[in-house]
Amino acid sequence: MIELLVDGAPVSAPAGQSIAAALLAAGRRTLRAGPAGAPRGVYCGIGVCQECRVHVDGRGVVRACVTPVAAGMRVTTGLS
């Protein structure tokens, strides 16, 4: 198991698991709010829809469903 930080809180996940899977396993279903304020999270799970966008290590936006976790990774959702 490795540890990453999500909005400043530690989350444990197996190496190689996607960020989205790690967040879902940790009970995080909502990743951001849509334009009208509706909750958004993982939708397609295969990298097509862009609903699971998160910021990683201050480098920019990635799709959480196709990005593997890494030890020490800092993930920021649109909810922080």
C-alpha positions in Angstrom: 0.0 0.0 0.0 1.1 3.5 -0.7 -0.1 6.8 0.6 -1.2 9.9 -1.3 -2.7 13.2 -0.1 -6.2 14.1 -1.3 -7.1 17.7 -0.4 -4.6 17.4 2.4 -6.0 14.1 3.9 -4.0 10.9 3.6 -5.5 8.1 1.4 -4.0 4.6 1.2 -4.1 2.6 -2.1 -2.4 -0.3 -3.8 0.4 0.7 -6.1 -0.9 0.9 -9.7 -4.5 1.6 -8.8 -6.1 4.5 -10.5 -6.7 7.7 -8.5 -10.4 7.3 -9.1 -10.5 3.8 -7.7 -8.5 4.9 -4.6 -10.9 7.8 -4.0 -14.0 5.6 -4.4 -12.5 3.0 -2.0 -11.9 5.8 0.5 -15.6 6.8 0.2 -15.0 9.9 -1.9 -17.7 10.0 -4.5 -17.8 13.7 -5.4 -14.7 15.2 -7.0 -16.0 18.7 -8.0 -19.1 20.7 -8.6 -20.6 21.3 -12.1 -21.5 24.7 -13.4 -24.9 24.7 -11.7 -23.4 23.4 -8.5 -24.4 19.7 -9.0 -21.9 17.1 -7.7 -19.6 15.5 -10.3 -17.5 12.4 -9.9 -16.5 9.3 -11.8 -18.8 8.6 -14.7 -17.4 6.5 -17.5 -14.3 5.1 -15.7 -12.4 4.8 -19.0 -11.0 8.3 -19.6 -13.6 9.5 -22.1 -16.0 11.8 -20.3 -13.7 14.2 -18.3 -16.0 14.1 -15.2 -13.2 12.9 -12.9 -10.8 15.7 -13.5 -8.4 16.4 -10.5 -5.2 18.4 -10.1 -2.1 16.4 -9.4 1.1 17.7 -7.8 0.4 21.2 -8.9 1.1 20.2 -12.5 -2.4 20.5 -13.9 -5.5 18.6 -14.5 -5.6 14.8 -15.1 -8.4 12.3 -15.5 -8.5 10.4 -12.2 -9.8 7.2 -13.8 -6.8 6.6 -16.0 -4.0 8.1 -13.8 -2.3 5.6 -11.5 -1.5 6.6 -7.9 2.1 7.2 -6.8 3.6 7.4 -3.4 3.4 11.0 -2.0 1.1 12.2 -4.8 -0.8 15.3 -4.0 -4.3 15.3 -5.4 -6.6 18.3 -5.3 -10.2 18.0 -6.1 -12.5 20.9 -7.1 -14.0 20.7 -3.6 -11.1 21.9 -1.6 
